[in-house]
């Protein structure tokens, strides 16, 4: 495990716990807990060690507090922001559930973590880890406040020192001091803030820069940005908070962020959990077992990425996984009585006036990216439900890349909209630059709004903290 987390530089005692999948806050907490436990049990982290944690997000706070629990007395947490969980702070509409993505584990709907799930394993597991923060389903802003409180308790006791508003620029190993000297700049002014000594360094500074922008059209006229993932939104409100809704809302992206927002826009519910809880009682035992077994396909796909890369490209594995999920959903749709029960359950859940035919999903390829099983399944079920409610309506565009956006487009019939210019027949491997300058077939369509969820730019991270090879850590360890 330590080799997995160690930076790809010829220096010991420097670790990164970002850039891993899955990316939920709960999974970041698990990774940080495992890393500190392993550092302590192997003797690489001692009570006298100077520990520097770079990043005051969920992983960074967990690592710091967990180290104090083991007896480390010199812990510093540095962050470019002056707030703990700064991305989530102030977000009052994004609902976080620490257990739902463990579906179909028995505790998936408990809305708390850790959970007391029986296990025969003799070593600590994801569900048995001692928590530094007890996580409960709530809005993102409350999670930020809870983590900030956890850190402040140890800061008041003198065990942790929070260093806000700084950015790491370099480090060197001092043979004289027998430790690392880490240099900082002021995050705002970019002037030197001096250095700190550290025996062990843990980078927990996040995954990179969220990609929520596309070129403004025509090219060369700037960029167009949609609402960031961790900003307040009105997706669950009538008409999605728009003054008028005639042309629809487009969600562009194939990852968990885009699927979450598609689910919220279509259903009016805050997460996939509410949708699945409504659907589950309508399923036969056979269908229920078939859907739960889909998780094995997810795990096989993840294992192939790590241990059998010659099995096929990432795109090929994801396409096969997507097809398997689709096959089970289509099998349910083909069972007239059972599908009628599922549709009735969704009718009861989703408000009658909900504009389910005004939500569209644009995928760069013909499948979703690596996503949590529950998001993948619920999204496919909702797509079938929308088509059931609106025959002839197709809410998903496949092989579509966003070339650019005209923010204010005058419609021929009067009024204005957002005009989305697209490239057609794109694939997983098609880059943003290739899409912007697409030589092939394309088109344009107006929408009332667009949500851009194009993933994370990991190259936005500092060069010094070199990027690790991708690693998949299971979202549920039994």
Secondary structure, 3 states (H helix, E strand, C coil): CHHHHECCCCCCCEEECCCEECCCHHHHHHHHHHHHHHHHHCCCCCCCCEEEEECCCHHHHHHHHHHHHHCCCEEEEEECCCCCCCCCCCCCCCEECCCHHHCCCCCCCCCEECCCCCCCCCCCCCCCCCCCCCEECEEHHHHHHHHHHHHHHHHHCCCEEEEECEEEEEEEEECCCCEEEEEEEECCCCCEEEEEEECEEEECCCCCEECCEEEECCCCCCEEECCCCCCCCCCCCHHHHCCCCCCCEEEECCCHHHHHHHHHHHHCCCCHHHHHHHHHCCCCHHHHHHHHHHHHHHHHHHHHHHHCHHHCCHHHHHHHHHHHHHHHHHHHHHCHHHHHHHHHHHHHHCCCCCCHHHEEEECCCCCCCCCCHHHHHHHHHHHHHHHHHCCCCCCEECCEEEEEEEEEEECCCCCEEEEEEEEECCCCCCCHHHHHCCCCCEEEEEECEEEECCCEEHHHCCCCCCCCCCEECCCCCC
